[in-house]
Amino acid sequence: MLNGQCSDWRDVFSGIPQRSVLGPLLFLIHINDIDEYVGGKILKFADDTKICHKIRSDDDITNLESGLCNLVSWSKERQMLYNVEK
């Protein structure tokens, strides 16, 4: 509704169809630069992301925390927030 005028309903064809090849491809393109932000080993499979670090010192802990902070910043910039409950 705009200025008291209401338009008729129309079908909207947008988005990516489920079970298509294009959807996963576009998702991979969208997250392609995530490795550059984390600065450590990162594992990606479908819509799962894991950061892997061996902790041997306090510096390793600091690097892991930094990687997690960078990952959160990356996801906020792209409006693609993580489900931390999973």
Rosetta silent file (secondary structure, phi, psi, omega in degrees, C-alpha in Angstrom):
SEQUENCE: MLNGQCSDWRDVFSGIPQRSVLGPLLFLIHINDIDEYVGGKILKFADDTKICHKIRSDDDITNLESGLCNLVSWSKERQMLYNVEK
SCORE:     score description
SCORE:     0.000 S_00000001
   1 L     0.000  134.919  179.116    0.000    0.000    0.000 S_00000001
   2 E  -142.852  124.474 -178.966    1.313    3.420   -0.939 S_00000001
   3 L    52.485   40.167  177.224   -0.538    6.700   -0.428 S_00000001
   4 L    79.320   -1.487  179.907   -3.747    4.823    0.315 S_00000001
   5 E  -102.657  133.895 -178.710   -3.583    2.841   -2.939 S_00000001
   6 L  -112.861  130.833  178.818   -3.317   -0.936   -2.822 S_00000001
   7 L   -88.065  165.453  177.068   -1.943   -2.943   -5.733 S_00000001
   8 L   -76.364  154.608  177.088   -3.110   -6.388   -6.821 S_00000001
   9 L   -71.591  141.149  176.786   -1.289   -9.510   -5.654 S_00000001
  10 L  -135.034  148.253  172.542    1.226  -10.965   -8.111 S_00000001
  11 L   -70.863  137.861  178.905    3.335  -14.113   -8.088 S_00000001
  12 L  -113.658  123.699  179.501    6.993  -13.352   -7.448 S_00000001
  13 L  -107.305   97.768  178.848    9.579  -15.628   -9.013 S_00000001
  14 L  -148.325  171.496 -179.375   12.861  -15.113   -7.215 S_00000001
  15 L    88.399 -172.889 -178.115   15.392  -17.044   -5.234 S_00000001
  16 L  -114.268  128.595  178.364   16.995  -20.370   -6.026 S_00000001
  17 L   -62.243  144.496  176.255   14.894  -23.516   -6.459 S_00000001
  18 L   -65.915  152.411  179.613   15.532  -26.267   -3.909 S_00000001
  19 L    60.294   32.008  176.551   17.534  -29.310   -5.055 S_00000001
  20 L  -102.649  164.894  175.010   19.174  -27.324   -7.840 S_00000001
  21 L   -79.458  -31.043 -175.734   22.820  -27.262   -8.855 S_00000001
  22 H   -67.005  -39.066 -178.292   22.825  -23.470   -8.894 S_00000001
  23 H   -57.061  -56.777  178.774   21.975  -23.012   -5.187 S_00000001
  24 H   -61.559  -35.173  179.248   25.028  -24.813   -3.754 S_00000001
  25 H   -64.489  -46.143  178.879   27.282  -23.234   -6.399 S_00000001
  26 H   -64.913  -35.732  176.581   26.165  -19.714   -5.507 S_00000001
  27 H   -62.815  -44.711  178.925   26.592  -20.510   -1.798 S_00000001
  28 H   -62.871  -39.341  177.167   30.187  -21.666   -2.391 S_00000001
  29 H   -64.233  -39.683 -178.071   30.934  -18.510   -4.355 S_00000001
  30 H   -65.191  -36.153 -177.010   29.430  -16.429   -1.539 S_00000001
  31 L  -100.680    9.739 -173.068   31.626  -18.002    1.171 S_00000001
  32 L   -56.962  -33.480 -174.919   34.747  -18.407   -0.981 S_00000001
  33 L   -93.014    7.670 -176.269   36.796  -15.756    0.863 S_00000001
  34 H   -60.766  -34.652 -179.196   36.062  -16.966    4.400 S_00000001
  35 H   -60.208  -35.633 -178.390   39.509  -18.628    4.683 S_00000001
  36 H   -66.667  -29.766 -177.353   41.252  -15.270    4.256 S_00000001
  37 H   -80.258  -32.175 -172.455   39.433  -13.800    7.265 S_00000001
  38 H   -79.815  -41.583  178.485   40.050  -16.617    9.724 S_00000001
  39 L    75.004   24.870  177.195   43.809  -16.990    9.332 S_00000001
  40 L  -152.959 -169.536  178.771   43.918  -20.643   10.361 S_00000001
  41 E   -77.977  129.993 -179.445   42.743  -24.022    9.199 S_00000001
  42 E  -131.526  135.492  179.026   39.051  -23.983    8.386 S_00000001
  43 E  -110.554  130.916  179.393   36.872  -26.887    7.303 S_00000001
  44 E  -125.507  133.761  172.930   33.749  -26.279    5.220 S_00000001
  45 E  -146.634  120.189 -176.451   31.136  -28.821    4.222 S_00000001
  46 L    52.261 -116.342 -179.898   27.783  -27.772    2.823 S_00000001
  47 L  -107.218   21.039  176.557   26.589  -25.170    5.343 S_00000001
  48 E  -103.504  142.339  179.239   28.872  -26.254    8.210 S_00000001
  49 E  -134.607  133.139  177.572   32.064  -24.395    9.130 S_00000001
  50 E  -133.937  139.158  173.418   34.720  -25.460   11.627 S_00000001
  51 E  -101.375  132.133 -178.817   37.938  -23.773   12.728 S_00000001
  52 E  -116.869  126.869  176.316   40.740  -26.181   13.638 S_00000001
  53 L  -143.106  139.020  168.606   43.688  -25.219   15.850 S_00000001
  54 L   -88.412  130.819 -178.374   46.120  -27.205   17.946 S_00000001
  55 L  -102.336  109.599  178.835   46.491  -25.534   21.323 S_00000001
  56 L  -121.680  -12.990 -177.278   50.037  -25.772   22.641 S_00000001
  57 L  -154.297  173.456  176.482   50.532  -22.322   24.089 S_00000001
  58 H   -64.439  -32.447  177.349   48.778  -19.132   25.126 S_00000001
  59 H   -63.057  -37.132  177.809   49.567  -17.699   21.679 S_00000001
  60 H   -63.957  -38.821  177.514   47.588  -20.550   20.101 S_00000001
  61 H   -64.096  -44.896  178.970   44.598  -19.660   22.286 S_00000001
  62 H   -60.940  -42.760  179.892   44.898  -16.010   21.272 S_00000001
  63 H   -64.578  -39.487  177.749   45.084  -16.986   17.576 S_00000001
  64 H   -65.062  -45.107  178.127   41.985  -19.176   17.890 S_00000001
  65 H   -61.718  -39.953  177.749   40.038  -16.409   19.619 S_00000001
  66 H   -63.629  -42.767  177.989   41.128  -13.958   16.936 S_00000001
  67 H   -61.701  -40.765  177.924   39.999  -16.362   14.218 S_00000001
  68 H   -65.042  -42.212  177.766   36.601  -16.738   15.881 S_00000001
  69 H   -62.503  -41.804  178.250   36.195  -12.961   16.156 S_00000001
  70 H   -64.284  -37.828  178.876   37.148  -12.582   12.485 S_00000001
  71 H   -64.477  -41.806  177.828   34.633  -15.273   11.540 S_00000001
  72 H   -64.301  -43.670  178.155   31.849  -13.446   13.389 S_00000001
  73 H   -61.134  -43.767  178.598   32.804  -10.153   11.695 S_00000001
  74 H   -58.481  -45.444 -176.874   32.829  -11.874    8.299 S_00000001
  75 H   -68.461  -35.933  178.137   29.363  -13.335    8.871 S_00000001
  76 H   -67.907  -40.595  178.798   27.899  -10.009   10.042 S_00000001
  77 H   -60.405  -32.897 -177.548   29.291   -8.169    7.009 S_00000001
  78 L   -99.524    6.393 -179.248   27.553  -10.682    4.748 S_00000001
  79 L    51.644   45.001 -178.890   24.376  -10.880    6.860 S_00000001
  80 L  -132.293   76.483 -173.040   24.892  -14.621    7.207 S_00000001
  81 L   -75.668  150.714  179.878   24.881  -15.281   10.941 S_00000001
  82 L   -85.720  148.027  172.940   25.912  -18.586   12.470 S_00000001
  83 L   -90.650   95.148 -175.642   23.610  -20.774   14.523 S_00000001
  84 L   -71.481  -15.673  178.363   25.765  -21.134   17.631 S_00000001
  85 L   -69.979  -25.020  179.435   23.200  -23.496   19.197 S_00000001
  86 L   -75.817    0.000    0.000   24.205  -26.188   16.693 S_00000001
